[in-house]
Amino acid sequence: MRAMWSGAVSFGLVSVPIKLYSATTNHDIRFHQVHGADGGRIKYKRTCQVCGEVVEYADIVKGYETEDGELITLDESDLDSLPIASGHEIDVVEFVPADQIDPLLFDKAYYLEPETKAAKPYALLREALAETERMAVVRFALRQRESLALLRVRDKTIVLQTMLWPDEIREPAFDILDQDVDLKPQELKMASSLIESMGADFDPSDFHDEYRDAVVELIESKKEHGDARPAPVEAKKEDEGDSMTDLLSALQASVEAAKGKAGKAAEPEPEPEPEPEKKPARKPAARKKKDEDAEDKPATTRKRRSA
């Protein structure tokens, strides 16, 4: 695993240098949207729903729509004015009983690995948390935002469990739950008996993602039966380049277009075939070449100045 953050856990006068690792991973099989005919990737353009034009990233700002329908926009300078949480300290605020933490508050989990010199204070904190059956409520900065989290013990590892803020937990509003329900003692006893009969010790390895297994099996089957093809490689556009390259290309196209118009203008009108003894010395062609040379010279100069 690769560490994604490094810092120190601080409680009292004790500081434990640690590294932070993501404790979970998503095993979902990711699909791409492709064109069924040739397998090309489907791309989406960022278009404005008002004017319909394609919008570049540089022209996009963040917008917040108020409840009364007003739009507030924030650009980069507005965002830069916001307070940014920084630092590499995980500050312990308090130690609380583990049974007081609602699992609904749990968000993402990270493993804490101690630095070599911090093995003893790390073990001390771990064993103290396990012995007292408490978790440490901490504050720390992750991705420039302050986060609320817990330190809890999982086997020999201290886990940093980020938490949702209290106002992010929705309250259930089900009127039916406020109604009085008459439960008979015999019904409650039978339900309890059923639960006891199905009781077991939880082992996560007993459970599998059957849908994912089926998708993997389907993909392997198609591959074995020849229902696969090389993924197409998107051809790079020949005119891709910086703004100067685009400018030179545009100027070159303009020069060629101008040359074409000048050439057409210099062509003489068709004339009847002259008599054999009065053959011209191809003067119209000479004038055409002279005109083209004159046209080429300023056009080349303009191109060099642009470059």
N, C-alpha and C positions, 0 to 999 in steps of 0.2 A: 504494500500500500504506500501511497505517496502522501506525505503530510500536507495539509492544506492551510495550516495556521500554526504558529508557535508563540508561546508566551509563558505565563506563570500563574499558578493558582496561589492567591494570597489570602491567608486567614490569620488574624492576629499579627504576630511578628514572624510567622512562618511563610516562606515562599517556595513553591514547588515548580521548577521549570518543567514545562511539558510541551508535547506536540499534539496537534489535533488531527484526527483522521475521521472520515465519514464511516459510520458504523453500518450503513445499509446501502443497498444498490437495487436498482430497478431491473428486473429480469424480463420485462415485457419484450416481446419481439416487435421491433419497429418496422413498419412498412412505409414505402414511398408511394406517392401517387404518380403513376406513369401513364403514358398514352398506350392503350391496348394494342394499337397497330404496330408501333415500332419500339415501344419500351422507353421512350424519352421522358425525362422528368417533367412534371407539370410545375410551371412557375406562375407566381401571382404578382401582379403589378400593384403598387401603392397608388390608388387613384382617389382623388377628392370627390366626395359625394355631391358637392355643390357645383363645381365647375367641370368635373369629369376629367381633369387633366392628371397625368402621371406626376407624382410628387417625389422629388429627390429627398434622401435622408437629411441633407443639410437644411431643407426647408420645413422640416417637421419639428413641431414643438409639442410640449405636453399640455393637454387641456383638461379642465375640470368643469363639469356641468353642475350647476347648483340645482337645488330642488325647485326653484322658481323659474328654471329654464335659461339662466344666464350662463355664459361660457367665460371661464377664467383661463388664460393661457400663461404658461411659465416657460421662459426660454433658459438657455444655459446660464446666463448671468443671475437669473432668479434662483436657480438651483444651487449655484455656487455660494449664494448668501445664506443658505441653510446651515445650521450647526451640524458638523460631521463628527461622529463618534470615532475616536481613534485610540490607539494604545494596545498593549498586549498583556493586560492584567485581567485575570478572572477574579473579581473581588467577591468574597463570601459576605453576604449580607446577614444571614442568620441560618441556624440549623433547625429544621422542623421535623416533627414525627412523619414517618413515611406514609402512614395511613391517613394523613390529612390532605394528601395531594390527590386531586381528582385526575385520573388518567386522561380525561377529556382535554386537559390542558397540555398534554404532551404533543410536541411537534416533531422535530428531527433529532436523531441521536448521533453522537460522535464519541469515539474512543479517545481517551487521554493516555498518551505514552510518556513516562517520565524520562528526563535526560539521565545519563549515566550517574551523575553525581547526586541525583534527586531520588534514587531508588528507595532510600530509607524513609524520608518524609512522605513520599507517595504511599508507601505501605502503611505508614502510621495513620495517615488520613483515611485510607481505605478501611483498615481494621476498626478505627474509631467509629466510622459511619455504620459499619455492619454491627458493631457491638451495641451501639445506642439505638439502632433501628431508625436512624434519621437520614434526612437528605439535606444537602446544603443549597440554599437559594443564593444564586449568584447573578451578577450583572457583568456583561462583557461586550466588546465591540466586534461585530462580525459584518464584513462587507459595508463598512462605514455607517452602520446603524447599531444603536444600542439594543441588546437583546436580553431578555430574562430567561434564566435557565436553572437547571438543577444538576447537582452532582450526586450520582447514585452509584451503587456498587453492583457489578455484574461479574460473578465469579472473582477473578483476580484483577479485574479492570475497573477503573473508575470511568463512568459514562457521563458525558456532558449531554443533558437532555434539554434542548431548547423548548421553550414554552410559548403558548399563545398568550397574548395579553388578556386580562379578564374581560374586557369589553368585546373581545372577538368570539366569545362563547355565547351562542344564541340560547335564549330561554325558550323551552317548549311551551306553546300556548294551545293546549288541547282541552277544550271545555269538557269533553267526555270524562277526563280523568278526575274532575271535581265532583262527579256524581257518586253517590253512595252505592256501593255494590255489596250485596248480601252474600257472604261466603260461608258456607256450612262447614262445620268442623270436619265432617267426613270427607268433603271434597278437598279440603286443604291437606288432610292426612294422605289421601290417595295421590295427590300431586307430589307431595314430599316423598312418598314411597317410590314413585316413578323416578324421581330425580336421584334418589339413593341407588336404585337398581342400575342406573346408567352412569354412575359415578366412576371416575378414573383419574389417574395422575396424568397431567398434561405433558405430552411429548410433541414438540413442534415437528419433529422429523416424521411423524405419522401422517402428516398432511402434505398434499402435493397440489400444484396448480394444474388441474386436469385439462383445462382449456389450453394452456400453453403447451402441455405435452402433446395434445391433439394437433396443434398448429405445427409443431416441430415434426411430428410424424407425417403430416400432409406434405410439408415442404420436402422432406427426405424422399417421400414416395414419388413426387413429381420429378425430383432430380434423378432418381434411379431409372425412371421410365422415359428419360430423354426429354421431358417437358421443361427444358431449360435452354437458355440462349445467352450469349455474351451480352453483358450490360453495355449499352451504347455509350460512347464517349462523346461528350459535347465538343463540337468543333469550335475552336477559337476564331473569333471574328478577325479578319485580316486588318480591318481599319481601327482596331482597338489601340489606344495609346493615350498620351497625355494631351492637354489642350493645345500645345504647340504643334504636335503632330497632326491633330485634327485641323488646325488652322492652315498648315501647309498643304494638306490634302484638299481643303476647300479652295485655296488659291490655285493649286495645280489644275483642279477641275474647271475653275473659272477661266484660266489661261487657255486651256484646250478648247473650251466653248467659244472663247473670243477668236481663237485662231480659225476655228471652223467657220464662224460667221464671216470673218475677213476673207477666207478663201473662196467662199461662195460669192461674195460681193465682187471679187476680182475676176471671176470667170466671165469671158466675153459672151455676148449673145451669139447664137448659132448664125452662121453666114453661109450663103451659097458657095459651093466649091469654086475656087478661083481658077482661071485658065492656067494651063501648064507653064506658059512663059512668064507668069507673074506670081511665082511662089513667094510668100512672105518669109522672113528670116525668124519665124517663131517669136516675134516681138511680144505678142500678148502673153505667152508663157513666161518670157523674161520679166515682164512687168509684174506678173503674178508672183514669181519667186522673189522679186525685189520687195514687193509689198509684204510678203510673208516674213522676209528677213527683217524688215523694219518693224513688223508686229512682234516678232520673237524677241528682239533686243530689249524694248522697255518691259515686256512681260517678265523676262528673266531677271531684270534689275529689281522689279517689284518683289519677286519671290525671294531674292537674296536679302533685301531689306527686311522682309517679314521674318526670315529665319534669324 
